[in-house]
Amino acid sequence: MAELMENNKIVVTVVGKDRKGIIAQVASKVAQLEGNVLDITQTILQGNFTMIMIVDLAESQLSFGKFKEEMELLGKEMGMVITCMHQDLFQFMHRI
């Protein structure tokens, strides 16, 4: 990977109006960008789709910044909000 990280894992969140094919579309983009989905959870809250994925970028040739940019663009195309952050930062922000 072009950008050095101690931990190559990132957290990808997807939020928006529920419809068919969201998981397939997001997972396909992750694979296209050479990311590997390690874990995934999703639910529907009053018609709103929510998903969190743990993605490993160790095999990706893209920097984290470029990966994030591509995923955010996909979110706009889908009418969803897709965010990406390093797993270490995510865990630090959510410590009690």
N, C-alpha and C positions, 0 to 999 in steps of 0.2 A: 504494500500500500504506500502511496506517495507521501502521505502525512503520517508522521510517527506518533503513535499512541501506545501507551503501555498496555491498555486493554482495548482490543479491536471491536468490542461489543458496543452497539448503540441501541437506544430505545426509539422506536418509531411509533407514533400515535396517529390514529386516523379517526376523525369525528365528522359526522354530517348526516344528512337525511338518508335513511335506509333505502336500499334498492338492491336488486340482484347483481351479483358479480363483483362486489367490492373487494372481497378477500382475494379472489383470483386475479383481479387487475393489479392490486398492490403487490401481491406475492410475485407476479410475473415481472413487474418492474424491478423489484429487489433482485430477482434472478438475473435479469438482463444487465443490471449494474454489478453483477458478480458478488452480491451479498448472499449470505446463507441464513435463512430463518431458523433460529434455534428454538424459539418458543413463541406462542401466540395465544391471546385470549381476546374474545370479542363478546359483545352483548348488544342488545337493542333496548334502549331506554326511551319509552314513549315515542317510538317511531324514529329515534335518533340512533344511528349506528356508532358504536365506539369500539376501537380495537387498539391493543398494545402488542407490539412485536419486539422481540429481542433478536437483533440481526448481527451476525459476525461479518466484519469487513476485512478479515485477514487475507482473503484471496482476491479482493477487489483491487484493481489498478487505480481506482479513483480516490482522490482525497476525500476526507469526510465532508469538507465544504461543498465539493461538486456533487457528491452523493445526496447531501441535504438539499441542494438547489434542484436537482432532478426530481426528487421526491415531492418537494413543495410545488413544483410545476405540475406534476401529475395530479396533486390535490386540487389545484386550480382548475385543471381540465375536467376533473370529475365533479367539481362543485363541492369538494370536501376540504377539510383542513388537515394537512399532514405535517407533523413536526418531527424533527430528529434531534437527539442529543446523545452525547456520550453516556454510556451506562454509569460510569463513575460519578458524573455530575448529577444524573438522575437520582442515584442512590444517596448522594450527599444532601441533595435538596429535600429528600423525604425521610431523613433520619429523625428519630424522636429524641 
